[in-house]
Amino acid sequence: MQWHAEFAWLGDQVAADVLIEADGERFTTVTRGVPAPPGALRLAGLTLPGLANAHSHAFHRALRGRAQGGGAQASKIPAETGQGGSGTFWTWRDQMYRIADRLDPDTYRALARAVFAEMAMAGISCVGEFHYLHHRPGGAPYGNPNAMGEALIAAADDAGIRITLLDTCYLAGGIGQPLTGPQLRFNDGSAGNWARRVDSLYEQTDKAGRLHARVGAAIHSVRAVPREQISAVAGWAKDHQAPLHVHLSEQPAENEECLEAYGMTPSRLLAECGALGARTVAVHATHLAPEDIDLLGTTMTGVCMCPTTERDLADGIGPARDLARAGAPICLGSDQHAVIDLFEEARAVELNERLRTRERGHWSAGELLAAATWNGHYALGWPEAGRLEPGAYADLVTVALDSVRTAGTVVPEGSAPGTAAVFAAEAAVFAATAADVRTVVVSGREIVRDGRHLLVNDVPSALQEAIASVTAEPSED
């Protein structure tokens, strides 16, 4: 397999006329500055490694357009927690629980298949699915206790992308509070029960030879996993050398509850329980004290920023630049999928920092592309992906440089050498959107051609049908 890229981002710079070759699922050679050989597929535009969506809740996609209004719209659904008024995070959460309570393995697979196909069309080759919807409504297990997780793994295969299923331990409705209502579906009863169930999924995934799937662990948050249980989840991840993800300091209320209950911040609590480190990813990390930033940096804990969700839910702007400076690698996620567009997530990291500081130029285009590619793959336990280099997984995404958003961003031939390449990277990060993705290849297999998904016919219709099945009001008959 051979592709000839007009421009390609090779990690250190963008190069022109790049020949990319693969044998099976891995790249074999990447050569810059060569003419296209006969038979090579021409990739017009800028070619990048496949993008990694490091934080996803697939079923939240069904809330798009239904939960963004806030105000009077959101207040139609009472907040079961009693926290906050109309249009808050808590009212959004109640709407999310209503969707969660309607899903079963079949409808979840159909929904996730369509959502993962949408991701593929946006250039995403790997997703980290933060999965806590484990059991039947009311909390009873399915005959196969991992039926919902296996539905997600199958959906990723249907859509042609890789997945790290971040199986989530979720045991409490708040510190010292029981789970209630739809939350009962999340509950395994204890970290020990959670580990036994995940062991079965881990072994089954390995035995089945699912090369597109890996199983990792997640602690939902310090609100949802009691202190004495956090260490067990962290220990499972360490024993299996698996990624460990955790929602961290997304809301000020989480910090306040943790300080009151344990006398320390959530970051410090996780450190005390052995849950921080190079395989751990803290999601959001929005409301951190300076000592929390230092703690995440010195332990080399990764941080997944989800700017479109953080602004949609009015969570705040996280200290991404300070975290990276302290030593915490930054990756990106679309989380609740208000949009699925990692170019938007990447530029928002810089633009949010501009709003916070009223200064420009905090992140280079290369740094933001790294967050969207190799940092994300490493965070999901796929360190051999996210680069256009020999030996890496043969994943690539090509972005058009002649769309209405990107036209004019590449300078004409005859300009200063290398100038076009510089502007190509800036165009991808600061102007392009998911709509500009033209070609996607995952493990050497073409998934998207000319912006059209090759495995899922009519992705908009698939989304429409799957979402309608879980949002339609029940009949009165």
Secondary structure, 3 states (H helix, E strand, C coil): CEEEEEEEECCCCEEEEEEEEEECCEEEEEECCCCCCCCCEEEEEEEEECEEEEEECHHHHHHCCCCCCCHHHHHCCCCCCCCCCCCCHHHHHHHHHHHHCCCCHHHHHHHHHHHHHHHHHCCEEEEEEEECCCCCCCCCCCCCCCHHHHHHHHHHHHHCCEEEEEEEECCCCECCECCCHHHHHHCCCCHHHHHHHHHHHHHHHHHCCCCCEEEEEEECCCCCCCHHHHHHHHHHHHHCCCCEEEEECCCHHHHHHHHHHHCCCHHHHHHHCCCCCCCEEEEECCCCCHHHHHHHHHCCCEEEECHHHHHHCCCCCCCHHHHHHHCCCEEECCECCCCCCHHHHHHHHHHHHHHHHCCCCCCCHHHHHHHHCHHHHHHCCCCCCCCCCCCCECCEEEECCCCCCCCCCCCCCCCCCCHHHHHHHHHHHHCCCHHHEEEEEECCEEEEECCEECCCCCHHHHHHHHHHHHHCCCCCC
